[in-house]
Amino acid sequence: MEQGAEHQLEFHACFEEYLEHFEGKIKRFIESTGEGTVDDFYEECRIALETLGDFHPKRFFIEALLATTEYPIFFSLMMGEVRKQHPDYKPETGEVEVEEEGQGRK
């Protein structure tokens, strides 16, 4: 399945669940440091993106972090993992060929 193609609703539901989990982990981590709030973190990120040079390591980190919260990036990562875990994945049908015990591939 190509990135521009129509996706199954389950993919977006999976993304929403991932995003909720991911944002919760970020929030808990920030709060556990005692250094500020999530809003403080977002404000610092906004300022950094506005002021740091294009190749600054902090800018790269922030952009990479933000990229994982965008559906197209998530979808690409998800499909990459599917291909790694299931080399026989057929994107045109969304099916994975698996071998059942005592039988050939299905």
C-alpha positions as CSV (number, residue, x, y, z in Angstrom):
1,M,0.0,0.0,0.0
2,E,1.5,3.3,-1.1
3,Q,1.6,6.3,1.3
4,G,-0.8,8.3,-1.0
5,A,-3.3,5.5,-1.2
6,E,-6.5,5.4,0.9
7,H,-5.7,3.8,4.2
8,Q,-7.8,1.5,6.3
9,L,-9.6,3.2,9.3
10,E,-7.8,0.8,11.6
11,F,-4.4,2.4,10.6
12,H,-5.6,5.8,11.8
13,A,-7.1,4.3,15.0
14,C,-3.7,2.7,15.6
15,F,-2.0,6.1,15.0
16,E,-4.4,7.8,17.5
17,E,-3.6,5.2,20.1
18,Y,0.1,5.5,19.5
19,L,-0.1,9.3,19.7
20,E,-1.9,9.2,23.0
21,H,0.6,6.7,24.4
22,F,3.6,8.7,23.0
23,E,2.4,12.0,24.3
24,G,1.6,10.5,27.7
25,K,5.2,9.2,28.0
26,I,6.6,12.6,27.0
27,K,4.4,14.3,29.5
28,R,5.3,11.9,32.4
29,F,9.0,12.2,31.6
30,I,8.9,16.0,31.6
31,E,6.9,16.2,34.8
32,S,9.2,13.7,36.5
33,T,12.2,15.9,35.9
34,G,10.6,18.7,37.9
35,E,12.0,21.2,35.4
36,G,8.7,22.5,34.1
37,T,5.5,21.6,32.4
38,V,4.6,20.2,29.0
39,D,3.5,23.6,27.9
40,D,7.0,25.0,29.0
41,F,8.6,22.2,26.9
42,Y,6.5,23.1,23.8
43,E,7.3,26.7,24.2
44,E,11.0,26.0,24.4
45,C,10.7,23.8,21.3
46,R,8.9,26.6,19.4
47,I,11.6,29.1,20.4
48,A,14.3,26.7,19.4
49,L,12.8,26.0,16.0
50,E,12.5,29.8,15.4
51,T,16.1,30.6,16.5
52,L,18.4,27.6,15.9
53,G,20.2,27.1,12.6
54,D,19.0,24.4,10.2
55,F,21.8,22.0,11.2
56,H,21.8,22.5,14.9
57,P,21.6,19.1,16.8
58,K,18.7,20.3,19.0
59,R,16.7,21.4,16.0
60,F,17.2,18.0,14.4
61,F,16.0,16.3,17.6
62,I,12.9,18.5,17.9
63,E,12.0,17.9,14.2
64,A,12.5,14.2,14.6
65,L,10.3,14.1,17.7
66,L,7.6,16.1,15.9
67,A,7.8,14.0,12.8
68,T,6.8,10.9,14.8
69,T,3.6,12.6,15.7
70,E,2.5,13.1,12.0
71,Y,0.4,10.4,10.5
72,P,2.4,10.1,7.2
73,I,5.6,9.5,9.1
74,F,3.9,7.1,11.5
75,F,2.4,5.2,8.6
76,S,5.8,4.9,6.8
77,L,7.4,3.6,10.0
78,M,4.6,1.2,10.6
79,M,4.8,-0.2,7.1
80,G,8.6,-0.5,7.5
81,E,8.1,-2.6,10.6
82,V,5.5,-4.8,8.9
83,R,7.9,-5.5,6.1
84,K,10.7,-6.3,8.5
85,Q,8.5,-8.6,10.6
86,H,6.6,-10.1,7.6
87,P,8.7,-10.2,4.4
88,D,5.8,-11.8,2.6
89,Y,3.5,-8.9,3.2
90,K,1.4,-8.0,0.2
91,P,0.6,-4.3,0.3
92,E,-1.9,-4.5,-2.5
93,T,-4.2,-6.8,-0.4
94,G,-2.9,-6.0,3.1
95,E,-2.4,-9.7,3.7
96,V,0.5,-11.5,5.2
97,E,1.4,-15.0,4.1
98,V,2.1,-17.2,7.1
99,E,3.1,-20.8,7.4
100,E,0.8,-22.9,9.6
101,E,2.2,-25.9,11.3
102,G,2.2,-28.8,8.9
103,Q,1.1,-26.8,6.0
104,G,2.7,-24.5,3.4
105,R,2.3,-20.8,3.1
106,K,-1.2,-19.3,3.1
